[in-house]
Amino acid sequence: MLAPRPTHGTAVPARPVLPGAVGGVLGLPAGAVAVMVTWVFGGSPTTGLVLATAAAVTLGAMATTPGAIVAAVLSWACYDGFVVHSLGTIEAGHADLVALAVVVVAAAAAQLIGTVTRHRDQRESHPGALPGALPRGSRRS
């Protein structure tokens, strides 16, 4: 039988985490939006890299580690294929790989910061609880 878990005091629930597949797949539309905004602002590769990185960081903060990495790669692919090169052509030159590293490292850092923040918030909402312990009266599903 499903029942809501009881809350104690003013507990702050942990922020939602996008499952790996969802977080990763959202990298493509986020990257596409970043590319379109880049075109609106003149199509500068620097602007494109900043916006692709921002899209990957936003998703990375809410996703699992694999989801953050996949979102970063897909966001970079949109940037590389439609801002730096034309017609969706992805290349692996030195500048392309540096841009990929920038986007992936930023998304991974955001994922780490998001994870630490969620754990801290969860620990603060249940002071004195053992790590991984559930509130009284609740069961693992």
Long-range contacts (C-beta under 8 A, 24 or more apart in sequence): 2-141, 5-134, 5-135, 5-138, 6-135, 6-136, 6-137, 6-138, 7-135, 8-126, 8-135, 10-125, 11-125, 11-126, 12-121, 12-122, 12-124, 12-125, 13-122, 13-125, 14-118, 14-119, 14-121, 14-122, 14-125, 15-62, 15-114, 15-117, 15-118, 15-121, 16-62, 17-62, 17-63, 17-64, 17-114, 17-118, 18-59, 18-62, 18-63, 18-64, 18-67, 19-64, 19-67, 20-63, 20-64, 20-65, 20-66, 20-67, 20-70, 21-67, 22-63, 22-67, 23-59, 23-60, 23-62, 23-63, 23-64, 23-67, 23-68, 23-70, 23-71, 24-63, 24-66, 24-67, 24-68, 24-69, 24-70, 24-71, 24-74, 25-70, 25-74, 26-59, 26-71, 27-55, 27-56, 27-59, 27-70, 27-71, 27-72, 27-73, 27-74, 27-75, 28-74, 28-75, 28-77, 28-78, 30-55, 30-56, 30-58, 30-59, 30-71, 30-74, 30-75, 31-55, 31-56, 31-74, 31-75, 31-76, 31-77, 31-78, 31-79, 32-78, 34-75, 34-78, 34-79, 35-78, 35-79, 35-82, 35-83, 38-79, 38-83, 39-83, 43-83, 45-83, 45-84, 48-79, 48-83, 48-84, 49-79, 49-83, 49-99, 49-102, 49-103, 51-79, 52-76, 52-78, 52-79, 52-83, 52-99, 52-103, 53-102, 53-103, 53-106, 53-107, 56-103, 56-104, 56-106, 56-107, 56-110, 57-106, 57-107, 57-109, 57-110, 58-110, 59-107, 60-106, 60-107, 60-108, 60-109, 60-110, 60-111, 60-114, 61-110, 61-111, 61-113, 61-114, 62-114, 63-111, 64-111, 65-108, 65-111, 67-111, 68-107, 68-108, 68-110, 68-111, 69-104, 69-107, 69-108, 71-107, 72-103, 72-104, 72-106, 72-107, 72-108, 73-100, 73-103, 73-104, 75-103, 75-107, 76-100, 76-103, 76-104, 79-103
